[in-house]
Amino acid sequence: MAFWTLYKREINSYFQSAIGYVVLFGSALIQSAFFVLLLSVALNSNEKEASVMQMFFSGILFWIFLLGQVPLITMRLFSEEFKLGTIEMLLTAPVREWDVVLAKFFGALSFFLILWIPTALDLTALQIFSNPEPPIYWSQLGLTLLTLTLAGGFYVALGLFSSVLTKNQIISAVLCFAFLLVIFFVSLCRYLPHTDSTTLEIISYVSGIEHMQNATLGIFDSRPVVFYLSVTAFMLLVTKSILEGRRLRG
């Protein structure tokens, strides 16, 4: 019961603040512009090797957008509570630390997924108004959505962890961005020359770029599922431990 009450509080907070609407409409504008740009490139170059969806979720602009999006929606999760002093009232209420952490996590993850609705609408419009109508590959759509959700969960968990470390929202956002940037550059290491096979295998296991590329091609691999669920659970556990420590000190 406490979880659902806190979860609704978190979701509502995004739509009761200016930053929530700025991120929402900014995301919609950037996604639509990126989609139109890729569609124009595909039409002018007669691109046949990849669909617009594959180009969208495999492109560097997608990752740049993602790296900027997550810190903005997670920076306030705990930092704002610390700054306003409401965290003391929350921690002295009859709720568990897990209720607070999971409510904030799933609230932020839900808003993260809401931000990608414009892309789904763009793909739907492309399907409706194209002549001839392009085929729908449900396996590619399903795996892309699954991978985006799992990766988003991990990144949101990192943002939640960053937010519990500081009272300053800007510092929280910078920390989250730094963590995500490190993960992104690790993914790029697979393109370095003279990389041995063992290192490539490790990079492949953690590479968000490769995970998304495989998903858009309809290639299912259970390893990214295990990886994202494991690291997300670990980050949530660490965040819960830090929050519990604050309660004991308080």
N, C-alpha and C positions, 0 to 999 in steps of 0.2 A: 504493500500500500504506500509506504513512504517513497519507494522508488518511483512509482507512477506520478505521485504528486510532485516530486522534484524534477522528474523528466518533463512534465507539462510546464513547469516553471522555466526550465531551460529553453524549451522550444519557444515559448511565448516571449522570452527575453530578446530573442533575435528579431522579432517583429514589433517590439516595443522600443527599439533603439534605432537611431539614424544610421549607425554603422552597418546594421543588418540589411537595411534597404540599399545602402550604397554598394555593399558587396553583392547583393542579389542582382541589382540592375546593371552594375558594372560587369559582373560575370556574364549576364545574358548578352550584353552588347559585345563584349570581347569574343565570346563563343560564336555568336552569329557572324561577326566580321571575319573571324578565322575560317568558319565554315564556308562562307561565300567566296573567300579568297582561294581556298582549296578547290572548290567547285569550279571556279573560273580557270584555275591552272589545269585541272583535269580535262576540261572541255577544250581549252586552247591547245593543249599538247597531245590530245587524243590518248590520254593515259588509259591503258587497258590492263596493266599488271596489278593494280590495286584499286579497291573501292575508295570512295570518299571517307567512309568510316575508318578504314585501315589507315589512310593518310592522316586523318584527324588525330587518332589516338596513338599513332606511332611517331608523329612529328615532334620536333624540338620545341615548337611553340606551345604544344600541349603541356609539356613538362615545365616550361617557364611559367605558364599560367598556374599550374598546380602548385608549384613552389611558392608562389605569391599568395595563393588563395587560402591555403591551410593556416598559415600564421595569423591571418586576419580574423578567421572565425574561431580560433582557439586562444588568442592572447588574453582575452578577458575572463576566461572560465574560472580560474582561481584568483588571478591577480586583482580583478575588480572586487572580489569578495574581501581580500586582504586590505585593499585600499579603503574601502567603505566601512570596514569593521563588521560586516555582516557574517563573516566566517565564524566569529565567536558564538553568535546566536545560533547559527546553523549546527555547529559542533556540539553545543550544549542541548540541542533538541534531541528527542528520543529517536534518533536515526543512526544507522551504522555508517562507518566510513565507506563501506562498499556501496551503500545506497547513493551516497553523494558522488563518488567517483563514477559509478556506472551511469547514473542519471546525466551527469555532465558529458560523459563520453558519448552515450547514445543520442543525447540532444544535439551535440555538435556534429556527429556523424549523420544524423537525419537531415540537418541543415546543409551539410556538405553534399548529400545526394540531391537535395532540392535544387541546389545550384546548377546541377547538370540536366535539369528538365529542359532548358532551352535547346540543348543539343539533340535530345530525343525528339523534340518538336521539329527541329530542322530536318532530321533524318526522315521523320514521318512525312513532312511536306515534300521532300525530295522523292519519296516513294509514290506519293499521290499524284504529283504533277509531272513526273517523268514520262516520256513517251519515246520508246516503249518502256513499260514498267520494269525496273530492275528486279531480279530475283531476291528473295529474302532468305538469308542463311541464319536460321534460328540459333544454331550452335555458336556461330560467331557473335551474335547479339548477346546470347546468354553468358558466354564466357567473358566477353568484354565487360558486361555489367558486374559479373561476379568478381573479376579482377579489380575493377575500379572500386568496388565496395570494400574488398579485402585490403587493398593498398591504402585506400582512404581511411580505413579503420586504424591501420598502423600509423599513418601520418598524423591523424587526429590524436591518437594516444601519445605520440611524441609531443604534440602541441599541448596536450593536457599536462604532461610531465613538465614541460618548460614553464607553464603557467603556475604550477604549484611551487616553483623554486623562487619566485620573486613577487613583490607587490607592484612592480612597474610593468604595465602592459607592453610598452615599447621594448623593454628588455626581454620580456617573454616572447614577443614576436621575433626579435632578432635571434634569440636562442633557438627557437623552432626552425627558423629559416636556415640557420647554420647547420643544425642536425640534418635537415632535409638535403641541403647542398652537399654535405659529405656523402650521404647515401647516393645521391645522383652522380657524383664524380666517381664513386666506386663502380657504379654501373657502366660508366664510360671507359673504365680501365680495360675492358675486354677488347677495345679497339687499339690498345697500345701494341706496338710491334714486339716480337720476341717474348711474348707472354707464354709461360709453360702451361701444359694441359691441366695440371692440378689447380693452378691459380684460376684458369678460365672456368673450371668446373665450379669453384667456390663463388666466383663472380656471377656466374650464370644462376646460381641458387638464390642470390640476393638481388639480382638486377631487375629493378622495376621496369626498365625499358624493354628488356627481353620478355618479361612476363606479359606486358601489354601487347607486344608484337605477336607473340604466340596466341594470345586470346583473340586478337582481331583476325587471325588466320584460322581460327576454329580448332587450334591444337590444345588439347587438355593435358595438363601436367599436374599431378597431385602435390609436387614439391612446393610450389608457391603457396598453395593452400595451407600446408603444414607450417611453412615459414611465417606467413603473415599472421596466422592464428597464434603461433607460439610467441612471436615478438610483441604482438599486441597485448596478449595476456601478461607477459613479463613487464611491459611498460605500465600497465594498469596496476599490477601488484606493487611495483616500486612507488608509483604515485600514491597508492593507498597507504603504504608504509610511511611515507613522508607526512601525509595528512594525519595519520595516527600519532606520529611523533609530535606534531604541532598540538594536537589535542592533549596529549600527556603533559607537555610543557606548559600548556595553558592552565 
